[in-house]
Amino acid sequence: MDIMREFCTKWWKRIATVDMLFIAVLTLIASLIGSWLKQYPGFKLFGALIIALLIGMIIQFPIRKWYVGASDKRKAGVKDAAGLISNKLLRLGIILLGFKLNLQVLFTQGIKCLPIAAVVVTLTIVVTYWVARKMGVDPMLAILTAGGTGICGAAAVMGLSGSIKVPPEKEQEKDDDVTMAVAIVAIMGTIFALLEIALGPLTGMTQDQLGITAGASLHEIAHAVAAGDAFNAVNIATIMKLSRVLMLVFAAIIIAIWWEKKHSEVAPTGKRSVAFPWFMLGFIGASVIGTFVPFIAAITPQLVDFAYIVLGMAMAALGINVNFKAIAVKGRKPFLASFLVSILLMLFAAGVAVLFF
């Protein structure tokens, strides 16, 4: 009982602060603005999460000037509040995003897509990581960029970051790498979505083949949907893309184990522990409930909308804490690695689509 009381008191002191309320309100507003703007053509390709991240990056300057000022206490409070929101809400958002996965559709209409997704995700992550490391990119940034490129953009980067455990003094560096990887896959996905929409009709491929190519190669769900819609193949593009999203569960678990063996630093006690992504079990649970429980299935769109609001708050919080200098110094090489592999991914996806569809 005393332990529980101590735990609750500790967390209440972190949560029940003016700084937490201030940052929570700002990130909620940023997320809602992102959700509102994504409906317009100019913002549709970026999606709500990227818009929320950009807003967070912009508002950090007025926050520093007009709220934090010269107060070290407020500076620490803002950093802690934004860090807590980005860390905890990303897990909640990923769990809620599971309601978007209709397992019945994936295992019936998408049965051919699942093995393709497994191969695409595995090859893309391995090759992107290898290329990035050969270019001298740090392991953390390399694996986050690889995951975002191979699976589902920003959501994958954030999901995989929960699988990677770092010492407290390296949390800021990790957050910067997450932000950088998100920015890279957002830009890359937009470039290749526009490229596929422009070149697709010139290839002579069928609508379904173009939809499969989009779903198998583009980074964000928004990118795959936009390209699929342009080809009148939005359903098959979405199924293919969601097959890749499902791979996030397996990738998160495998990367957690791999990271602990290869890169984890020994704690002061001399013990190591795997940052097992337990929230991924929640993601699968939400998928099962959303698929087979009629009442929940009826409100799935609302739950998914709420998931994006929560994830948008996490993204905006990341933006508030981002270190622009670190991004400027470290961003070029992983961007180039993602670009090179995205070209290979698009060609490979097109070849698979022609062979099997």
BALOBA-1460 file (C-alpha; in Angstrom, 3 decimals):
// residues 357
<rec num="1" residu="m" x="0.000" y="0.000" z="0.000"/>
<rec num="2" residu="d" x="2.845" y="2.396" z="0.898"/>
<rec num="3" residu="i" x="4.580" y="1.640" z="-2.398"/>
<rec num="4" residu="m" x="1.382" y="2.386" z="-4.337"/>
<rec num="5" residu="r" x="0.868" y="5.626" z="-2.412"/>
<rec num="6" residu="e" x="4.455" y="6.667" z="-3.072"/>
<rec num="7" residu="f" x="4.058" y="5.844" z="-6.780"/>
<rec num="8" residu="c" x="0.848" y="7.867" z="-7.114"/>
<rec num="9" residu="t" x="2.321" y="10.811" z="-5.191"/>
<rec num="10" residu="k" x="5.416" y="10.846" z="-7.407"/>
<rec num="11" residu="w" x="3.399" y="10.854" z="-10.643"/>
<rec num="12" residu="w" x="0.845" y="13.349" z="-9.347"/>
<rec num="13" residu="k" x="3.662" y="15.817" z="-8.642"/>
<rec num="14" residu="r" x="4.850" y="15.460" z="-12.259"/>
<rec num="15" residu="i" x="1.391" y="15.701" z="-13.810"/>
<rec num="16" residu="a" x="-0.404" y="18.261" z="-11.617"/>
<rec num="17" residu="t" x="1.699" y="21.277" z="-12.572"/>
<rec num="18" residu="v" x="1.049" y="24.528" z="-14.397"/>
<rec num="19" residu="d" x="3.732" y="23.604" z="-16.946"/>
<rec num="20" residu="m" x="2.010" y="20.282" z="-17.704"/>
<rec num="21" residu="l" x="-1.373" y="21.980" z="-18.162"/>
<rec num="22" residu="f" x="0.208" y="24.642" z="-20.397"/>
<rec num="23" residu="i" x="2.008" y="22.138" z="-22.649"/>
<rec num="24" residu="a" x="-0.981" y="19.748" z="-22.725"/>
<rec num="25" residu="v" x="-3.267" y="22.531" z="-23.950"/>
<rec num="26" residu="l" x="-0.769" y="23.693" z="-26.586"/>
<rec num="27" residu="t" x="-0.141" y="20.180" z="-27.912"/>
<rec num="28" residu="l" x="-3.878" y="19.456" z="-28.012"/>
<rec num="29" residu="i" x="-4.458" y="22.636" z="-30.034"/>
<rec num="30" residu="a" x="-1.584" y="21.712" z="-32.370"/>
<rec num="31" residu="s" x="-3.032" y="18.220" z="-32.854"/>
<rec num="32" residu="l" x="-6.549" y="19.538" z="-33.548"/>
<rec num="33" residu="i" x="-5.178" y="22.049" z="-36.073"/>
<rec num="34" residu="g" x="-3.292" y="19.200" z="-37.780"/>
<rec num="35" residu="s" x="-6.474" y="17.102" z="-37.947"/>
<rec num="36" residu="w" x="-8.375" y="20.052" z="-39.403"/>
<rec num="37" residu="l" x="-5.755" y="21.021" z="-41.997"/>
<rec num="38" residu="k" x="-5.217" y="17.474" z="-43.305"/>
<rec num="39" residu="q" x="-8.552" y="17.603" z="-45.147"/>
<rec num="40" residu="y" x="-7.243" y="20.254" z="-47.534"/>
<rec num="41" residu="p" x="-5.378" y="19.200" z="-50.716"/>
<rec num="42" residu="g" x="-2.209" y="21.135" z="-49.929"/>
<rec num="43" residu="f" x="-1.847" y="19.412" z="-46.546"/>
<rec num="44" residu="k" x="-3.348" y="16.003" z="-47.321"/>
<rec num="45" residu="l" x="-0.054" y="14.368" z="-48.314"/>
<rec num="46" residu="f" x="1.635" y="15.460" z="-45.086"/>
<rec num="47" residu="g" x="-1.059" y="14.166" z="-42.739"/>
<rec num="48" residu="a" x="-2.127" y="15.342" z="-39.285"/>
<rec num="49" residu="l" x="0.911" y="13.973" z="-37.416"/>
<rec num="50" residu="i" x="3.506" y="15.782" z="-39.502"/>
<rec num="51" residu="i" x="1.550" y="19.045" z="-39.311"/>
<rec num="52" residu="a" x="1.359" y="18.710" z="-35.507"/>
<rec num="53" residu="l" x="5.121" y="18.087" z="-35.356"/>
<rec num="54" residu="l" x="5.816" y="21.204" z="-37.450"/>
<rec num="55" residu="i" x="3.542" y="23.314" z="-35.236"/>
<rec num="56" residu="g" x="5.367" y="22.041" z="-32.158"/>
<rec num="57" residu="m" x="8.725" y="22.940" z="-33.704"/>
<rec num="58" residu="i" x="7.475" y="26.462" z="-34.484"/>
<rec num="59" residu="i" x="5.859" y="27.240" z="-31.125"/>
<rec num="60" residu="q" x="8.951" y="26.289" z="-29.116"/>
<rec num="61" residu="f" x="10.332" y="29.775" z="-29.878"/>
<rec num="62" residu="p" x="7.455" y="31.830" z="-28.414"/>
<rec num="63" residu="i" x="7.304" y="29.386" z="-25.493"/>
<rec num="64" residu="r" x="10.954" y="30.085" z="-24.702"/>
<rec num="65" residu="k" x="10.566" y="33.841" z="-25.129"/>
<rec num="66" residu="w" x="7.245" y="34.579" z="-23.431"/>
<rec num="67" residu="y" x="6.685" y="31.689" z="-21.024"/>
<rec num="68" residu="v" x="10.064" y="30.312" z="-19.983"/>
<rec num="69" residu="g" x="12.155" y="33.481" z="-20.158"/>
<rec num="70" residu="a" x="15.097" y="33.347" z="-17.769"/>
<rec num="71" residu="s" x="13.433" y="30.865" z="-15.399"/>
<rec num="72" residu="d" x="15.385" y="27.617" z="-15.113"/>
<rec num="73" residu="k" x="12.483" y="26.083" z="-13.182"/>
<rec num="74" residu="r" x="10.015" y="26.743" z="-16.014"/>
<rec num="75" residu="k" x="12.541" y="25.547" z="-18.590"/>
<rec num="76" residu="a" x="12.899" y="22.222" z="-16.746"/>
<rec num="77" residu="g" x="9.130" y="22.012" z="-16.233"/>
<rec num="78" residu="v" x="8.369" y="22.526" z="-19.938"/>
<rec num="79" residu="k" x="10.990" y="19.970" z="-20.962"/>
<rec num="80" residu="d" x="9.660" y="17.390" z="-18.494"/>
<rec num="81" residu="a" x="6.023" y="17.995" z="-19.477"/>
<rec num="82" residu="a" x="6.732" y="17.740" z="-23.214"/>
<rec num="83" residu="g" x="8.873" y="14.649" z="-22.667"/>
<rec num="84" residu="l" x="6.161" y="12.948" z="-20.607"/>
<rec num="85" residu="i" x="3.454" y="13.733" z="-23.176"/>
<rec num="86" residu="s" x="5.540" y="12.535" z="-26.123"/>
<rec num="87" residu="n" x="6.543" y="9.347" z="-24.305"/>
<rec num="88" residu="k" x="3.246" y="8.224" z="-22.773"/>
<rec num="89" residu="l" x="0.763" y="9.477" z="-25.357"/>
<rec num="90" residu="l" x="2.647" y="7.892" z="-28.243"/>
<rec num="91" residu="r" x="2.080" y="4.476" z="-26.618"/>
<rec num="92" residu="l" x="-1.605" y="5.191" z="-26.034"/>
<rec num="93" residu="g" x="-1.957" y="6.456" z="-29.605"/>
<rec num="94" residu="i" x="-0.281" y="3.370" z="-31.092"/>
<rec num="95" residu="i" x="-2.613" y="1.121" z="-29.069"/>
<rec num="96" residu="l" x="-5.677" y="3.037" z="-30.286"/>
<rec num="97" residu="l" x="-4.377" y="2.938" z="-33.852"/>
<rec num="98" residu="g" x="-4.847" y="-0.825" z="-33.651"/>
<rec num="99" residu="f" x="-8.584" y="-0.286" z="-34.133"/>
<rec num="100" residu="k" x="-7.771" y="0.750" z="-37.719"/>
<rec num="101" residu="l" x="-6.540" y="-2.772" z="-38.506"/>
<rec num="102" residu="n" x="-9.419" y="-5.013" z="-39.549"/>
<rec num="103" residu="l" x="-7.843" y="-8.445" z="-39.185"/>
<rec num="104" residu="q" x="-10.714" y="-10.144" z="-40.990"/>
<rec num="105" residu="v" x="-10.061" y="-8.053" z="-44.107"/>
<rec num="106" residu="l" x="-6.309" y="-8.574" z="-43.863"/>
<rec num="107" residu="f" x="-6.575" y="-12.340" z="-43.549"/>
<rec num="108" residu="t" x="-9.137" y="-12.688" z="-46.367"/>
<rec num="109" residu="q" x="-8.874" y="-9.980" z="-49.031"/>
<rec num="110" residu="g" x="-5.325" y="-9.179" z="-48.007"/>
<rec num="111" residu="i" x="-4.004" y="-12.736" z="-47.702"/>
<rec num="112" residu="k" x="-1.644" y="-12.225" z="-50.666"/>
<rec num="113" residu="c" x="-0.508" y="-8.898" z="-49.241"/>
<rec num="114" residu="l" x="0.731" y="-10.233" z="-45.887"/>
<rec num="115" residu="p" x="3.745" y="-12.257" z="-47.134"/>
<rec num="116" residu="i" x="4.643" y="-9.417" z="-49.502"/>
<rec num="117" residu="a" x="4.482" y="-6.985" z="-46.577"/>
<rec num="118" residu="a" x="6.739" y="-9.226" z="-44.474"/>
<rec num="119" residu="v" x="9.370" y="-9.382" z="-47.226"/>
<rec num="120" residu="v" x="9.127" y="-5.667" z="-48.073"/>
<rec num="121" residu="v" x="9.411" y="-4.549" z="-44.447"/>
<rec num="122" residu="t" x="12.289" y="-6.900" z="-43.627"/>
<rec num="123" residu="l" x="14.354" y="-6.034" z="-46.698"/>
<rec num="124" residu="t" x="13.709" y="-2.302" z="-46.409"/>
<rec num="125" residu="i" x="14.686" y="-2.108" z="-42.739"/>
<rec num="126" residu="v" x="17.814" y="-4.223" z="-43.204"/>
<rec num="127" residu="v" x="19.003" y="-2.426" z="-46.357"/>
<rec num="128" residu="t" x="18.218" y="1.093" z="-45.069"/>
<rec num="129" residu="y" x="20.010" y="0.404" z="-41.789"/>
<rec num="130" residu="w" x="23.008" y="-1.070" z="-43.620"/>
<rec num="131" residu="v" x="23.264" y="1.848" z="-46.064"/>
<rec num="132" residu="a" x="22.862" y="4.421" z="-43.274"/>
<rec num="133" residu="r" x="25.521" y="2.782" z="-41.113"/>
<rec num="134" residu="k" x="27.903" y="2.596" z="-44.073"/>
<rec num="135" residu="m" x="27.417" y="6.352" z="-44.435"/>
<rec num="136" residu="g" x="28.347" y="6.855" z="-40.791"/>
<rec num="137" residu="v" x="24.865" y="7.415" z="-39.344"/>
<rec num="138" residu="d" x="24.479" y="6.624" z="-35.621"/>
<rec num="139" residu="p" x="22.726" y="3.278" z="-34.868"/>
<rec num="140" residu="m" x="19.716" y="4.934" z="-33.188"/>
<rec num="141" residu="l" x="18.976" y="7.298" z="-36.059"/>
<rec num="142" residu="a" x="19.731" y="4.592" z="-38.622"/>
<rec num="143" residu="i" x="17.246" y="2.072" z="-37.202"/>
<rec num="144" residu="l" x="14.499" y="4.669" z="-36.671"/>
<rec num="145" residu="t" x="14.880" y="5.937" z="-40.240"/>
<rec num="146" residu="a" x="14.898" y="2.340" z="-41.502"/>
<rec num="147" residu="g" x="11.717" y="1.519" z="-39.593"/>
<rec num="148" residu="g" x="9.902" y="4.620" z="-40.788"/>
<rec num="149" residu="t" x="10.923" y="3.942" z="-44.389"/>
<rec num="150" residu="g" x="9.982" y="0.267" z="-44.259"/>
<rec num="151" residu="i" x="6.765" y="0.203" z="-42.231"/>
<rec num="152" residu="c" x="4.488" y="3.217" z="-41.866"/>
<rec num="153" residu="g" x="6.313" y="6.501" z="-41.528"/>
<rec num="154" residu="a" x="5.903" y="8.616" z="-38.388"/>
<rec num="155" residu="a" x="3.814" y="6.066" z="-36.452"/>
<rec num="156" residu="a" x="6.498" y="3.411" z="-37.030"/>
<rec num="157" residu="v" x="9.303" y="5.727" z="-35.925"/>
<rec num="158" residu="m" x="7.421" y="6.537" z="-32.736"/>
<rec num="159" residu="g" x="6.430" y="2.915" z="-32.151"/>
<rec num="160" residu="l" x="9.970" y="1.630" z="-32.609"/>
<rec num="161" residu="s" x="11.369" y="4.341" z="-30.348"/>
<rec num="162" residu="g" x="9.416" y="2.699" z="-27.539"/>
<rec num="163" residu="s" x="11.424" y="-0.485" z="-28.161"/>
<rec num="164" residu="i" x="14.749" y="1.257" z="-27.628"/>
<rec num="165" residu="k" x="15.957" y="1.855" z="-24.095"/>
<rec num="166" residu="v" x="18.563" y="4.544" z="-23.404"/>
<rec num="167" residu="p" x="20.061" y="6.049" z="-20.219"/>
<rec num="168" residu="p" x="18.312" y="9.203" z="-18.906"/>
<rec num="169" residu="e" x="21.162" y="11.444" z="-20.065"/>
<rec num="170" residu="k" x="20.590" y="10.309" z="-23.669"/>
<rec num="171" residu="e" x="16.820" y="10.826" z="-23.756"/>
<rec num="172" residu="q" x="17.170" y="14.229" z="-25.448"/>
<rec num="173" residu="e" x="19.437" y="12.759" z="-28.131"/>
<rec num="174" residu="k" x="16.893" y="9.997" z="-28.692"/>
<rec num="175" residu="d" x="14.047" y="12.515" z="-29.012"/>
<rec num="176" residu="d" x="16.073" y="14.485" z="-31.562"/>
<rec num="177" residu="d" x="16.673" y="11.306" z="-33.560"/>
<rec num="178" residu="v" x="12.954" y="10.478" z="-33.459"/>
<rec num="179" residu="t" x="12.082" y="13.957" z="-34.739"/>
<rec num="180" residu="m" x="14.718" y="13.753" z="-37.453"/>
<rec num="181" residu="a" x="13.592" y="10.302" z="-38.613"/>
<rec num="182" residu="v" x="9.949" y="11.467" z="-38.705"/>
<rec num="183" residu="a" x="10.894" y="14.491" z="-40.797"/>
<rec num="184" residu="i" x="12.938" y="12.348" z="-43.201"/>
<rec num="185" residu="v" x="10.207" y="9.785" z="-43.879"/>
<rec num="186" residu="a" x="7.566" y="12.526" z="-44.165"/>
<rec num="187" residu="i" x="9.539" y="14.369" z="-46.847"/>
<rec num="188" residu="m" x="10.521" y="11.148" z="-48.591"/>
<rec num="189" residu="g" x="6.995" y="9.793" z="-48.607"/>
<rec num="190" residu="t" x="5.636" y="13.017" z="-50.075"/>
<rec num="191" residu="i" x="8.287" y="13.059" z="-52.832"/>
<rec num="192" residu="f" x="7.648" y="9.468" z="-53.846"/>
<rec num="193" residu="a" x="3.853" y="9.772" z="-53.593"/>
<rec num="194" residu="l" x="3.961" y="12.630" z="-56.091"/>
<rec num="195" residu="l" x="6.428" y="10.680" z="-58.243"/>
<rec num="196" residu="e" x="4.257" y="7.556" z="-58.340"/>
<rec num="197" residu="i" x="1.088" y="9.553" z="-59.059"/>
<rec num="198" residu="a" x="2.858" y="11.246" z="-61.986"/>
<rec num="199" residu="l" x="4.602" y="8.159" z="-63.422"/>
<rec num="200" residu="g" x="2.063" y="5.447" z="-62.600"/>
<rec num="201" residu="p" x="-0.276" y="5.952" z="-65.586"/>
<rec num="202" residu="l" x="2.738" y="5.903" z="-67.951"/>
<rec num="203" residu="t" x="3.881" y="2.418" z="-66.901"/>
<rec num="204" residu="g" x="1.039" y="0.433" z="-68.450"/>
<rec num="205" residu="m" x="0.270" y="-1.277" z="-65.126"/>
<rec num="206" residu="t" x="-3.311" y="-2.098" z="-64.130"/>
<rec num="207" residu="q" x="-5.159" y="-0.157" z="-61.436"/>
<rec num="208" residu="d" x="-4.679" y="-2.961" z="-58.896"/>
<rec num="209" residu="q" x="-0.970" y="-3.197" z="-59.689"/>
<rec num="210" residu="l" x="-0.559" y="0.537" z="-59.187"/>
<rec num="211" residu="g" x="-2.486" y="0.318" z="-55.913"/>
<rec num="212" residu="i" x="-0.280" y="-2.531" z="-54.665"/>
<rec num="213" residu="t" x="2.836" y="-0.587" z="-55.636"/>
<rec num="214" residu="a" x="1.638" y="2.451" z="-53.685"/>
<rec num="215" residu="g" x="0.697" y="0.419" z="-50.610"/>
<rec num="216" residu="a" x="3.936" y="-1.566" z="-50.657"/>
<rec num="217" residu="s" x="6.318" y="1.331" z="-51.223"/>
<rec num="218" residu="l" x="4.958" y="4.601" z="-49.814"/>
<rec num="219" residu="h" x="5.805" y="5.615" z="-46.271"/>
<rec num="220" residu="e" x="2.756" y="7.120" z="-44.546"/>
<rec num="221" residu="i" x="-0.773" y="5.688" z="-44.676"/>
<rec num="222" residu="a" x="-1.845" y="9.104" z="-46.004"/>
<rec num="223" residu="h" x="0.616" y="8.760" z="-48.909"/>
<rec num="224" residu="a" x="-0.649" y="5.295" z="-49.881"/>
<rec num="225" residu="v" x="-4.287" y="6.383" z="-49.677"/>
<rec num="226" residu="a" x="-3.656" y="9.517" z="-51.752"/>
<rec num="227" residu="a" x="-1.819" y="7.589" z="-54.471"/>
<rec num="228" residu="g" x="-4.352" y="4.753" z="-54.420"/>
<rec num="229" residu="d" x="-7.166" y="7.256" z="-54.809"/>
<rec num="230" residu="a" x="-5.398" y="8.791" z="-57.827"/>
<rec num="231" residu="f" x="-5.283" y="5.324" z="-59.452"/>
<rec num="232" residu="n" x="-8.910" y="4.419" z="-58.480"/>
<rec num="233" residu="a" x="-7.408" y="1.615" z="-56.385"/>
<rec num="234" residu="v" x="-7.685" y="3.038" z="-52.890"/>
<rec num="235" residu="n" x="-9.021" y="-0.202" z="-51.312"/>
<rec num="236" residu="i" x="-6.196" y="-2.483" z="-52.460"/>
<rec num="237" residu="a" x="-3.603" y="0.230" z="-51.709"/>
<rec num="238" residu="t" x="-4.976" y="0.599" z="-48.162"/>
<rec num="239" residu="i" x="-5.035" y="-3.170" z="-47.559"/>
<rec num="240" residu="m" x="-1.448" y="-3.488" z="-48.768"/>
<rec num="241" residu="k" x="-0.382" y="-0.578" z="-46.579"/>
<rec num="242" residu="l" x="-2.169" y="-1.912" z="-43.489"/>
<rec num="243" residu="s" x="-0.436" y="-5.261" z="-44.045"/>
<rec num="244" residu="r" x="2.827" y="-3.384" z="-43.583"/>
<rec num="245" residu="v" x="1.420" y="-1.621" z="-40.506"/>
<rec num="246" residu="l" x="0.752" y="-5.043" z="-38.949"/>
<rec num="247" residu="m" x="4.471" y="-5.823" z="-39.310"/>
<rec num="248" residu="l" x="5.181" y="-3.022" z="-36.809"/>
<rec num="249" residu="v" x="4.312" y="-5.423" z="-33.992"/>
<rec num="250" residu="f" x="6.911" y="-7.993" z="-35.009"/>
<rec num="251" residu="a" x="9.510" y="-5.367" z="-35.943"/>
<rec num="252" residu="a" x="9.166" y="-3.629" z="-32.561"/>
<rec num="253" residu="i" x="9.713" y="-6.873" z="-30.638"/>
<rec num="254" residu="i" x="12.635" y="-8.050" z="-32.792"/>
<rec num="255" residu="i" x="14.335" y="-4.639" z="-32.698"/>
<rec num="256" residu="a" x="13.914" y="-4.434" z="-28.899"/>
<rec num="257" residu="i" x="15.769" y="-7.746" z="-28.489"/>
<rec num="258" residu="w" x="18.381" y="-6.874" z="-31.138"/>
<rec num="259" residu="w" x="19.035" y="-3.420" z="-29.656"/>
<rec num="260" residu="e" x="19.577" y="-4.849" z="-26.170"/>
<rec num="261" residu="k" x="22.117" y="-7.354" z="-27.506"/>
<rec num="262" residu="k" x="24.007" y="-4.983" z="-29.820"/>
<rec num="263" residu="h" x="23.690" y="-1.454" z="-28.486"/>
<rec num="264" residu="s" x="22.190" y="-1.384" z="-24.997"/>
<rec num="265" residu="e" x="24.395" y="0.235" z="-22.361"/>
<rec num="266" residu="v" x="24.931" y="-1.545" z="-19.053"/>
<rec num="267" residu="a" x="23.084" y="0.118" z="-16.212"/>
<rec num="268" residu="p" x="24.955" y="1.205" z="-13.046"/>
<rec num="269" residu="t" x="23.715" y="-1.986" z="-11.336"/>
<rec num="270" residu="g" x="25.436" y="-4.033" z="-14.029"/>
<rec num="271" residu="k" x="22.120" y="-5.435" z="-15.234"/>
<rec num="272" residu="r" x="20.539" y="-5.137" z="-18.672"/>
<rec num="273" residu="s" x="16.856" y="-5.244" z="-19.484"/>
<rec num="274" residu="v" x="15.016" y="-5.369" z="-22.780"/>
<rec num="275" residu="a" x="12.617" y="-2.480" z="-23.345"/>
<rec num="276" residu="f" x="9.921" y="-4.888" z="-24.461"/>
<rec num="277" residu="p" x="7.199" y="-2.910" z="-26.276"/>
<rec num="278" residu="w" x="4.252" y="-4.087" z="-24.179"/>
<rec num="279" residu="f" x="2.042" y="-1.447" z="-25.781"/>
<rec num="280" residu="m" x="2.257" y="-3.484" z="-28.998"/>
<rec num="281" residu="l" x="0.217" y="-6.181" z="-27.282"/>
<rec num="282" residu="g" x="-2.378" y="-3.473" z="-26.721"/>
<rec num="283" residu="f" x="-2.169" y="-2.640" z="-30.428"/>
<rec num="284" residu="i" x="-2.970" y="-6.277" z="-31.307"/>
<rec num="285" residu="g" x="-5.695" y="-6.402" z="-28.657"/>
<rec num="286" residu="a" x="-7.322" y="-3.297" z="-30.123"/>
<rec num="287" residu="s" x="-7.176" y="-4.881" z="-33.593"/>
<rec num="288" residu="v" x="-8.902" y="-8.037" z="-32.331"/>
<rec num="289" residu="i" x="-11.586" y="-6.089" z="-30.450"/>
<rec num="290" residu="g" x="-12.190" y="-3.709" z="-33.350"/>
<rec num="291" residu="t" x="-12.530" y="-6.628" z="-35.746"/>
<rec num="292" residu="f" x="-14.739" y="-9.019" z="-33.777"/>
<rec num="293" residu="v" x="-16.729" y="-6.933" z="-31.277"/>
<rec num="294" residu="p" x="-19.712" y="-5.440" z="-33.182"/>
<rec num="295" residu="f" x="-20.272" y="-2.510" z="-30.825"/>
<rec num="296" residu="i" x="-16.629" y="-1.413" z="-31.016"/>
<rec num="297" residu="a" x="-16.506" y="-1.981" z="-34.773"/>
<rec num="298" residu="a" x="-19.356" y="0.509" z="-35.133"/>
<rec num="299" residu="i" x="-17.342" y="3.283" z="-33.455"/>
<rec num="300" residu="t" x="-13.944" y="2.378" z="-34.943"/>
<rec num="301" residu="p" x="-13.701" y="5.592" z="-37.040"/>
<rec num="302" residu="q" x="-14.146" y="7.710" z="-33.912"/>
<rec num="303" residu="l" x="-11.539" y="5.676" z="-32.006"/>
<rec num="304" residu="v" x="-9.058" y="6.032" z="-34.865"/>
<rec num="305" residu="d" x="-9.701" y="9.794" z="-34.997"/>
<rec num="306" residu="f" x="-8.994" y="9.952" z="-31.257"/>
<rec num="307" residu="a" x="-5.802" y="7.910" z="-31.808"/>
<rec num="308" residu="y" x="-4.553" y="10.511" z="-34.280"/>
<rec num="309" residu="i" x="-5.366" y="13.345" z="-31.861"/>
<rec num="310" residu="v" x="-3.356" y="11.601" z="-29.121"/>
<rec num="311" residu="l" x="-0.468" y="10.855" z="-31.498"/>
<rec num="312" residu="g" x="-0.627" y="14.436" z="-32.758"/>
<rec num="313" residu="m" x="-0.163" y="15.684" z="-29.188"/>
<rec num="314" residu="a" x="2.872" y="13.403" z="-28.821"/>
<rec num="315" residu="m" x="4.312" y="14.699" z="-32.103"/>
<rec num="316" residu="a" x="3.771" y="18.341" z="-31.125"/>
<rec num="317" residu="a" x="5.483" y="17.660" z="-27.781"/>
<rec num="318" residu="l" x="8.450" y="16.187" z="-29.653"/>
<rec num="319" residu="g" x="8.601" y="19.342" z="-31.754"/>
<rec num="320" residu="i" x="8.636" y="21.551" z="-28.664"/>
<rec num="321" residu="n" x="11.745" y="19.790" z="-27.339"/>
<rec num="322" residu="v" x="13.564" y="19.349" z="-30.662"/>
<rec num="323" residu="n" x="17.182" y="20.475" z="-31.041"/>
<rec num="324" residu="f" x="17.480" y="22.157" z="-34.454"/>
<rec num="325" residu="k" x="21.271" y="22.231" z="-34.360"/>
<rec num="326" residu="a" x="21.451" y="18.450" z="-33.951"/>
<rec num="327" residu="i" x="19.085" y="17.935" z="-36.891"/>
<rec num="328" residu="a" x="21.128" y="20.253" z="-39.123"/>
<rec num="329" residu="v" x="24.337" y="18.395" z="-38.284"/>
<rec num="330" residu="k" x="23.059" y="14.806" z="-38.462"/>
<rec num="331" residu="g" x="20.216" y="14.928" z="-40.973"/>
<rec num="332" residu="r" x="21.873" y="14.771" z="-44.405"/>
<rec num="333" residu="k" x="23.258" y="11.230" z="-44.395"/>
<rec num="334" residu="p" x="20.106" y="9.429" z="-43.158"/>
<rec num="335" residu="f" x="18.059" y="11.487" z="-45.642"/>
<rec num="336" residu="l" x="20.272" y="10.256" z="-48.488"/>
<rec num="337" residu="a" x="20.104" y="6.665" z="-47.226"/>
<rec num="338" residu="s" x="16.298" y="6.787" z="-47.100"/>
<rec num="339" residu="f" x="16.157" y="8.358" z="-50.559"/>
<rec num="340" residu="l" x="18.334" y="5.654" z="-52.164"/>
<rec num="341" residu="v" x="16.425" y="2.807" z="-50.532"/>
<rec num="342" residu="s" x="13.060" y="4.421" z="-51.382"/>
<rec num="343" residu="i" x="14.004" y="4.233" z="-55.067"/>
<rec num="344" residu="l" x="14.827" y="0.528" z="-54.716"/>
<rec num="345" residu="l" x="11.646" y="-0.022" z="-52.701"/>
<rec num="346" residu="m" x="9.458" y="1.576" z="-55.385"/>
<rec num="347" residu="l" x="11.044" y="-0.561" z="-58.125"/>
<rec num="348" residu="f" x="10.802" y="-3.733" z="-56.043"/>
<rec num="349" residu="a" x="7.147" y="-3.036" z="-55.143"/>
<rec num="350" residu="a" x="6.298" y="-2.462" z="-58.801"/>
<rec num="351" residu="g" x="7.987" y="-5.729" z="-59.783"/>
<rec num="352" residu="v" x="6.083" y="-7.666" z="-57.096"/>
<rec num="353" residu="a" x="2.797" y="-6.071" z="-58.174"/>
<rec num="354" residu="v" x="3.334" y="-7.093" z="-61.799"/>
<rec num="355" residu="l" x="4.333" y="-10.649" z="-60.839"/>
<rec num="356" residu="f" x="1.541" y="-11.435" z="-58.371"/>
<rec num="357" residu="f" x="-1.422" y="-9.173" z="-59.251"/>
